[in-house]
Amino acid sequence: MTSEKRVVVIGGGLAGLRLAQRLAGAAAVTVLGEEPHVPYNRVLLADVLAGRYAPEVAALPAPGPALRRGVRAVRIDRADRAVHCDDGSTERYDTLVLATGSNPVLPPLRGLFEPDGRELPDGVHAFRTMDDCLALSAAVRPGVRAVVIGGGLLGVSAARALAERGAQVVLAQQAERLLERQLDADSSALLHAHLSTLGVEIHTACRVRGLTTSPAGPLPSGRSGPPTDGISPDSASPAFEARVRAEPGRRRGGGGPRAVTGVEFADGYRLDADIVVLACGVRPRTGLARAAGIEVRTGVVVDDRLRTSDPRIHAIGDCAEHAGQVYGLAGPALEQADALASVLTGAPTQYTGTRALTRLTLGGADLAAFGETTPRPGDDVVRLADATRRTYRKVVVRGDRLVGGVLLGELSTVGALARSWEDGEPLTDLFHLLTDDGGH
C-alpha cells in the first residue's frame, strides 16, 4: 500500500485509532469519529463514574489530523467508493474499514418507552459511552436510589462505582449468579460477598418486568443536588444532541415528560428508584453494513484477512464477526487492528482469532478469567482459596494443557497463567504457576 491509497475508517474508538496509528505514513487515513469528545478508553469509564479519574485521564493518544470528530457516517456508496456523512461531506476511499463498535441493549421493559415514543424516562441511563458516563455522574449524589439492571461486566462495574459515590444501589441479575459467563459458582459467590460489603443489594435469578414513572417536574421538597435526568442542558454538546435525535432507540433520560420512580420484578416485587442503569449487554452496530448490502449475521462477517463480503471493505472490533464469534472486548479489537494494518501494508498476515482474557478492576476483588472455566468430563481442576484474604484461583487442565482459569482478589499469577494458556505448551509445574511469585 502506498501513501496515495485512501483508507477511511468509520469509528474513532480503540480499534479505529489503533489502525490509524499503525498505518501512519503508509496510507492517507481518515477516521470518522461520531462522538464529539477527545477519543477515550472505554475500559476506564467505570473509574470516571466512581470519581477515581477525571474524564481527561481516559483520553487516548492524540490521533492528529486523521480524526474528524463529531462526524457521523450515514451511508456507504459501494459503487462510488464513498462514505456520506451527516454534515453533508463525502469521504472517498480505496479501502474502507468499519470499526463502528456496539450499542447497549435496551431491554423490552414495560414503561421504558411510551407508545410510539423514543424518549427514555428521566433518570434512566445506558452505560456505554462517555456521554452516558457524564450523564450518570451528574445524576448521582449520596443517598440517591439506583437500580442497575444486569450483572455482567458493565453492570458489576457500574454498581460498584455508584456505591463508591454514596448511592443506595440494587443490582438485579436475571441469571443465577453474577458474571455467569466469566466466573464459576465459587468465584461468583466471592464477588457477590465483596459487592455486598460495599452496600450493594443484589438480586439474582430475578427478571425485571417494567418501570414505573410519573410526570417529570421539579425535585420534591427536601431533595437537593443535580436532577436525576442525565445530562444537564449546558453539558450536552450539539453534536451529541444531533446524534441522539438521529438514532432510533438511543434516547437519553433527560428533558422528557416522564421520570422513573421504580422498578417492577416479574414476581410483583417493586423497588423505588431515582436512577435506573441499563447494563443488559451490547449489540454490534451493523446498520451501515446492512444498508450497503454487506453480509451481516450477529456482526459484520469477516474472513481471515478481516475482509467483508466486499473485498474493499474490512471490519474490526466490536462490530466484526470472525469465524462465528463476536468478541466485544478491548483485547481482540486491538489485535484485529494490528492484524489488519499488516494486511493492508502487504504482509502475509492472517487473523485466526483471539484468545481473550477478561479483566475487571474492583478494588479488593479484582478478577481475571480466560479460556474454559467450566471443566469437561475427564478434565482436572485445581483450586486454591484463601478465605481470610478473600482470594480464589482455579485452573482447568485437559491432559497436560491449561485450557482455562479464573482468579479473584489477587492477580499476581495471571500473567504467567495466561502465557501458558496462550502458548498451549505442556505444563511442567502447575503449582509453581499458581503461587504468588507468578512462576518466576
Secondary structure, 3 states (H helix, E strand, C coil): CCCCCEEEEECCCHHHHHHHHHHECCEEEEEEECCCCCCECHHHHHHHHHCCCCHHHHECCCCHHHEEECCCEEEEECCCCEEEECCCCEEECCEEEECCCEEECCCCCECCCCCCCCCCCECEEECCCHHHHHHHHHHCCCCCEEEEECCCHHHHHHHHHHHHCCCEEEEECCCCCCCCCCCCHHHHHHHHHHHHHCCCEEECCCCEEEEEEEECCCCCCCCCCCCCCCCCHHHCCHHHHHHHHHCCCCCCCCCCCEEEEEEEECCCCEEECCEEEECCCEEECCHHHHHCCCCECCCEEECCCCECCCCCEEECHHHEEECCECCCCHHHHHHHHHHHHHHHCCCCCCCCCCCCEEEECCHHHCEEEEECCCCCCCCEEEEEEECCCCEEEEEEEECCEEEEEEEECCCCCHHHHHHHHHHCCCCCCHHHHHCCCCCC
